[in-house]
Amino acid sequence: MLICIPDISGFTQFMSETDNELNSKVIPSLLNEIIYSNEIGLRVSEIEGDAVLFYKRGELPKLKDLIRQCKYFYTQFYKQLRKLEIKHQHKSGSKSIPKTLGLKIILHYSEEIDSVQIGKHIKLIGEDVIVAHRLLKNDIKTDEYLLFSSNLLDEYNTKDLDSKLYWDDIKKGKDVYEHIGEIKYTYIDLTTLLDT
């Protein structure tokens, strides 16, 4: 199962620095934009305060399609940020919308994730769901990036890692998490997409 978590960075700071009226309009609008930007059939498991937990069963999408989807999440997110800044320009805190908020995306894969239905919702369970969430807490120095777990990249042939798919340097990292151990990943800065 593929797990994809687009997560709004700067969320806590934004929530603490703006009034409830503004953040109750901005954050849901951004989460909706992420959900409606899904073009590869990802399913929503949960909408968390600052993130969407998507999943996809069965055959993985081609790597270039997955990367294209993540780029689309990011560029649409920024288009929506700009619209929201203009729409709410007369409200206190509107200038902090594009300065504070950003997007990071975690991609992970596991064959050991189960799902259970709770009401109308599908809840993902298993250690690798925890791993995907823990990957949001890492030592990457930038706030906006696309992160591929080593589990996910192991599912693709290395010839698929064509530099034409990427817009910036690919970097490697690893972190050690309590009860889980070391997790390796590859990541790329998303902010340079805004320059293209």
C-alpha positions as MATLAB code, in Angstrom:
seq = 'MLICIPDISGFTQFMSETDNELNSKVIPSLLNEIIYSNEIGLRVSEIEGDAVLFYKRGELPKLKDLIRQCKYFYTQFYKQLRKLEIKHQHKSGSKSIPKTLGLKIILHYSEEIDSVQIGKHIKLIGEDVIVAHRLLKNDIKTDEYLLFSSNLLDEYNTKDLDSKLYWDDIKKGKDVYEHIGEIKYTYIDLTTLLDT';
ca = [
       0.000    0.000    0.000;
       1.193    3.476   -0.873;
       0.874    6.150    1.800;
       1.031    9.816    0.834;
       0.876   12.559    3.462;
       0.804   16.177    2.268;
       1.376   18.128    5.488;
       1.046   21.893    5.956;
       4.241   23.267    7.489;
       4.016   26.360    9.676;
       0.547   25.275   10.825;
       1.120   25.709   14.570;
       2.736   29.119   14.130;
      -0.058   30.269   11.820;
      -2.766   29.071   14.210;
      -1.146   30.868   17.137;
      -0.512   34.143   15.256;
      -3.869   34.587   13.523;
      -7.399   34.829   14.802;
      -9.832   31.916   14.658;
     -11.948   33.567   11.981;
      -9.042   33.694    9.527;
      -7.474   30.327   10.265;
     -10.875   28.605   10.179;
     -11.185   29.752    6.547;
      -7.591   29.329    5.372;
      -6.678   25.861    6.645;
      -9.844   24.047    5.411;
      -9.478   25.771    2.039;
      -5.884   24.549    1.711;
      -6.779   20.992    2.769;
      -9.642   20.969    0.253;
      -7.274   22.146   -2.477;
      -4.942   19.249   -1.703;
      -7.807   16.732   -1.805;
      -9.244   18.082   -5.065;
      -5.782   18.159   -6.674;
      -5.562   14.363   -6.443;
      -5.394   13.051  -10.009;
      -4.013    9.519   -9.521;
      -6.808    7.874   -7.550;
      -5.462    8.230   -4.043;
      -8.070    7.602   -1.359;
      -8.456    9.707    1.769;
      -8.126    7.807    5.023;
      -7.999   10.761    7.380;
      -7.930   14.512    7.379;
      -5.788   15.578   10.281;
      -5.478   19.151   11.570;
      -2.737   20.075    9.113;
      -2.467   17.047    6.822;
      -4.269   14.621    4.556;
      -3.503   10.919    4.864;
      -3.935    9.402    1.401;
      -3.474    5.752    0.500;
      -3.557    3.584   -2.606;
      -3.840   -0.200   -2.682;
      -2.547   -2.482   -5.378;
      -0.105   -1.604   -8.105;
       1.966    1.486   -7.503;
       1.669    4.343   -9.980;
       4.660    4.915  -12.237;
       7.301    6.932  -10.438;
       7.007    9.821  -12.904;
       3.229    9.942  -12.325;
       3.680    9.924   -8.565;
       6.227   12.744   -8.754;
       4.003   14.703  -11.142;
       1.126   14.320   -8.665;
       3.248   15.628   -5.787;
       4.410   18.582   -7.875;
       0.775   19.297   -8.665;
      -0.193   19.154   -4.983;
       2.527   21.696   -4.284;
       1.846   24.137   -7.120;
      -1.923   24.066   -6.534;
      -1.345   24.606   -2.823;
       0.645   27.761   -3.607;
      -1.941   29.040   -6.076;
      -4.540   28.653   -3.343;
      -2.276   30.417   -0.822;
      -2.045   33.422   -3.141;
      -5.810   33.485   -3.702;
      -6.425   33.345    0.039;
      -3.994   36.175    0.718;
      -5.841   38.379   -1.790;
      -9.288   37.289   -0.622;
      -8.509   38.035    3.032;
      -6.161   40.986    2.488;
      -8.188   43.300    4.713;
      -8.039   40.930    7.683;
      -5.342   41.033   10.310;
      -2.780   38.287    9.713;
      -3.457   37.857    5.990;
       0.143   38.762    5.114;
       1.356   35.778    7.115;
      -0.577   33.316    4.925;
       2.141   32.860    2.267;
       5.016   33.724    4.619;
       4.206   31.155    7.303;
       2.503   28.258    5.529;
       4.129   25.716    3.232;
       3.841   22.069    2.224;
       5.880   18.938    2.747;
       4.922   15.561    1.314;
       5.824   12.132    2.701;
       5.653    9.029    0.493;
       5.956    5.566    2.022;
       5.156    2.007    1.005;
       4.390   -1.176    2.911;
       2.760   -4.530    2.285;
       1.944   -4.777    5.991;
      -0.733   -2.140    6.396;
      -4.285   -3.159    7.165;
      -7.416   -1.103    7.134;
     -10.552   -1.207    9.218;
     -13.818    0.564    8.663;
     -14.941    2.830   11.480;
     -18.284    4.375   10.610;
     -17.917    5.717    7.078;
     -14.148    6.084    7.377;
     -11.281    3.742    6.557;
      -8.638    3.716    9.291;
      -5.169    2.491    8.340;
      -3.382    0.433   10.973;
       0.071   -1.042   11.262;
       3.616   -0.066   12.172;
       4.245    1.457    8.765;
       1.449    3.986    9.268;
       3.385    5.107   12.345;
       6.605    5.145   10.291;
       5.010    7.430    7.694;
       3.914    9.858   10.405;
       7.297    9.728   12.144;
       8.977   10.660    8.861;
       7.302   14.052    9.214;
       9.626   14.614   12.196;
      13.077   14.455   10.672;
      16.394   16.315   10.485;
      15.788   17.889    7.058;
      16.787   21.552    7.249;
      14.106   22.896    4.912;
      10.376   23.023    5.693;
       9.129   22.143    2.209;
      10.211   18.935    0.545;
       9.114   15.712   -1.084;
      10.368   12.714    0.899;
      10.514    9.142   -0.438;
      11.073    6.417    2.146;
      13.606    3.765    1.187;
      10.736    1.236    1.350;
       8.999    3.082   -1.470;
      12.051    3.580   -3.674;
      12.930   -0.121   -3.272;
       9.723   -0.854   -5.217;
      10.959    1.045   -8.266;
      13.693    0.097  -10.683;
      16.627    2.465  -10.239;
      16.511    3.265  -13.956;
      13.267    5.101  -13.122;
      15.295    7.601  -11.125;
      15.858    9.762  -14.168;
      17.174   13.262  -13.477;
      14.596   14.644  -15.934;
      11.936   13.899  -13.322;
      13.478   16.248  -10.805;
      13.806   20.015  -10.517;
      16.558   20.176   -7.864;
      19.300   18.058   -6.297;
      18.199   14.804   -4.715;
      19.524   14.310   -1.197;
      19.699   11.313    1.105;
      18.966   11.246    4.800;
      18.231    8.959    7.696;
      16.822    9.308   11.172;
      16.534    6.988   14.145;
      13.140    6.712   15.821;
      12.386    5.181   19.199;
      10.820    1.705   18.947;
      11.305    1.735   15.158;
      15.017    2.171   14.543;
      16.775    3.746   11.587;
      14.767    4.829    8.557;
      16.502    5.935    5.380;
      14.939    8.285    2.871;
      15.572   10.381   -0.188;
      14.236   13.911   -0.486;
      14.114   16.919   -2.736;
      13.445   20.567   -1.920;
      10.049   21.669   -3.232;
      10.631   25.426   -2.961;
      12.638   25.581   -6.177;
       9.471   24.562   -8.050;
       8.176   28.073   -7.397;
      11.074   29.482   -9.453;
      10.246   27.467  -12.578;
];
